Amino acid sequence: MHKIWRYKVYIYRMNRISFFLFIGLLLSLCIWFYRSNWNHPPEFAHAWNMSDYYAMSLRFYEQGGKIWLPQTYNLDTPDGITASDFPLPAWLSGLMMHITGGAAPGVYRMLSLLVGMLGLYFLWAALKRDVGAYRASALTLLFGLLPTLVFYQNSFLPSTWSLAAFLAACYAHSRKQTRWAIGLLTLAALMRKPYCLFLLGYFFLIFRSRKYWIPWLAGMLVFGAWQLYDVYLSNKYGHLFLRNIMAPDHWGEAWNLGLQIWSKWGLNWFSPWHLLVLLPIPFQALRSKREGGGWHIGLLAGGVLLAFGYFLGMEKQFVDHDYYALDCFYPAYALFLLHLGQQTRSWRYTLALETVLMLASFFWANPIQVLNQNPDPVRIGEKTYRAYQAAKPMFDRLDPERKAQVLVFEAYSFNFPLVGIQRTGYCLLSSHPDVQNRYLDKKPEYAACLDTFFVAEVVNDNPAIIQKLQFADCDGKVSVFRLADAPNNTLEALAGTNARVLTDTSSAVLSEEYLLVRNTKFDEANKILCYGTFSSNVSGEIRLVVSAFKGGKSLYYADKPIRLKAGVEMFRSVDAYLPSLDADEVRLYLWNPARITVQCKRVRMSAVRPYCRPLPLPDR
């Protein structure tokens, strides 16, 4: 009796040690991977999509948390209400913002990370029954180090929440808690539609047990009810999220897309070490079939079929959406690990091998995470958000009650800038005159644009907008305008003060290398504007050049392109910033390196003192 008691104490202590070892390793990986971005707003890959979910959580925080009315800041849908999958992640994040008293993005990120860690815990618990705690730790951490999962684990996407619910459902099924498994699969499907395939497939595991038909039907009815309500929201308010199947048109296209997807995302989804673990699949499947391998082989085969079914149904989207793997391939991989654990429980040296593979996976996932979190100088999405986030105090001065609607030109995404200033409005992804005019007709109180794009994109595509705006404020990165009927307004008035016309050409046909050359001097910083109607005999490019000299040496140089199409008369506008310099001479001209024939009509080159000194768009 004494020996039995000592053995039980030993087992209890070993279980505690293995549990705390697993939790310690899990926390260490979380700190390592997420220590630098735990409070960052949506950024990097698919930041445009994550910003929609973050906007939804902020609206739940501001509007009192009506989970049945998901809203964003974008008024393309009435009051910002949009059809959506069940918005539990955004709603819970909004609730936590109420509890913590702040709307920092870290609230959403930490909650997502906590849910993801709970999912990994349930996978560990399910594996532990078959392989013991230490092997379960190695296999669970191997799963947790899937490169794409590492990047999105603390993100704003609901896919990680659904994956965690799916892993919890696997644990419940392993404990024969079928009703819990059905409930968790239903929750996963509500938060992310693709998981309804696993809920549907689960019926084939329980169809012999009629006592579980009613819970399964209840789960399907709950899922179906939300889908009907989702259709109602879409018909009444509209939607911002993708709702259509994007299958290839024929098998040839499916094959070509598959090769393209694998070459782009394959080793971002699975490291070579994760793929190495898959090698025993055929042999284990045959062995399971021969020996009656329990529920694992049925789930494994079904999971793989469902994953590839979803992949084929959405293959066109997979080309640009790496996180779709979280909705199909990663659940199937988790089922394979469960099957692997059952089939190899008696194998020797598996713990050592799986530990080596887990460590190798870490060294594969870590540089991918570093690369994904490395600011890209041409990635305008994050810079757009941070510029508008920094501009929020300016909007607070103009609109202290936060009731004004804002039209954002060149917005990059449907919610990114509006999340930064935390105001409702409209985001334009196109500068086409028809698009601009349609949204100006909605009569928002303010229009805003990054200084980088206003002259070269917004005015360039629609010069008539000059007569519809009046300058309101700027902070060096973002300019804000009031809507007004201003028929006598000029581009100079929108760009700065103390306008000075340098060159004004009514009509000229030129083919020299240097056009409209003007040598002058400036005592302070200026913004140089060049605009007018151009045409050319061939398609090509000329460039506005601003260069400053002192003692014959170059102090400063900047150029901006003016693109022309053959035989097409086009309005073009560009601007270039000239800082305050101790220069003897400033030379302004249009550079025509190809010496194409250019016809200029009503082309003006002018200088204004900018309303505020332009600042570089922030990287972090």
C-alpha positions, 0 to 999 in steps of 0.5 A: 500500500505504501509503495502504491501511495509513493508511486501515485505521489511520483506520478502527480509530481511528474505531471506537475513538472511536465505541465509547468515545463510546457507552460514555461516553454510556451510563455518563453516563446510568446515573450520571444516572438511578441515582445516588440509588437504586443501593443502595435496597431495592425501592421505588415501583412494583411494590415488592411484586413486586420484594421477592419477587425480592430475598427470593429472592436473600437466601435464595440467599445464606443457604442456599448457592445451590441454584438448583433450589430458589428460596425466599423468607422467606414460609412460605405455601409449605413452607420458603419454596420456591416455583415460579418461572421460572428464578431466574438473576438472584436466584441470581447476585445471591446469589452476588455477595453471597457474593463481596462479603460483604454482602446490600445491595440495591445488589448486585442493582441493580448486577448488573441494571444491568450486564446491562442495559448489556450488552444495550444494547451488543449492540443497538449492535453489531448496528446498527453493521453496518448504519448505522455506529457513530454512528447505532448509538449514537443508535438504541441510546440512543433504545431505552435511553431508553424511559421504563419501561425507564429505571425498571426497568433497575436493578430486581429484576425478571427482565424486564430480564435477559430483554430483555438476553438477547433483544438479545444473541440479535439480535446473534448472529443478525445475525452468523449465529451461529444456535446462540448466538441459540437459546441466548440466546433459550432463556435469555430464555424460562427467566428470563421465560416470555413470551419463549418466544413469540420462541423458538417464532417463531424456528423460522420463520426457520430451518426451511429450515436443517435443521442448526439444528433440533436446537439449536432442539429442544434449546432447547425441550426445556430450556425444557420441562424447566424448565416441568415442574419448575416444575409439580412445585414448584408441586404440591409446595410451591406458588407466590407468582407469577402463573401464569394467563393473564388474557385478556379475556372478549370482544372488547368487553372487549379494546377497552375494556381496551386504551383504559384501558391506553393512557391509563394507560401509553401515554406511560410506555411510549413517549415521543412521540419513540419513537412518531414513529420508528414512522411509517415502518413501513408504507412500509418494510415495503412496500419490504422486501417489494418488495426482499427485505428480509432477516431484519429484516422477518421478525423485525419482523412476527413480533415485532409479532404475538408481542407483541400475542399476549402482550398479548391473553393477559395484557390484564387484567394489563396494566392494573396492570403497566406492566413487562409491556411489557418482555416484549413491546412492547420486544423488538418495538421493538428489532426495528423499530430493526434493521429501520429501520437496514437500510432507511435506511442510505443516507438522508441526515441520519438521524444528526442527526434520530435524535440530536435524537429521542434528546435529546428522549427523554431530556427525556421520560424524566427527569421520569418517572424523577424522578416515579417516585422521588418518595416518596408520603406515602400510599405505605405499601409503602416505609414498611412496608419501612423501618419493619421494616428499622429494627426488625431490631435489635429482632428481633435482641435478641428472637431472636438466632439468627434461628430464630423465625417471625414473623407480620406483620399488615397486611404490604402484600406477601408478603415486604416486612416479612420482607425488612426483618427477614430472618426467615421467617414469614407476611405477612397482607394481610387482617385478617379474623378467619378469616385471623388465626386460621388463621395464629395456629394455625400457632404462630409465635413472634412477631406484629408490626404497625405501630403505625399499624394495630394498634388501628385495623385488627387489633383493630378487625377481630378483638377476640378477638385481644387474648386471644391476644397478650402485648406483647414489645417496640416501637421506636416504629414496630413493635410485637412480641407473643408468642403466648399464651393470655391470657383476662384480657388487655386492649387497654390491656396491649397498648398501654402501661402505667399504664392510666387509664379515662376513660369507660366506658359500658355502654349509651347511645343518643346523637344529639348532636354531641359524645358522651362528652365528657371534660375532663382533664389529662395530665402526660406523653405518652399514647395514647388508646384508644376501643373498644366496640360501636356501632350506628347508624340510618344508615351514617355516621362519627363521630370520636374527637377529642383536643384540647389547650388552653392559655389558651383557645388550641388547642395540639394536635388529632388525630382518628380515624374510626369508621365505622358501618353502618346497623342493624349492631352492630359492634365498633370500636377506634381510637387517637390519640396525645397528646404531652407538652404544657404544656396547661391542659386536654385535651378528649376526645370523639366528634364526631358532625357529622351528628348520627346516632343512635348506640347505644353498648354497653360503650364505653370511652375510656382512656389509657395511657402508650405503651411507647415514643414513636411515631415517624413512618414514614420516607419514605426 
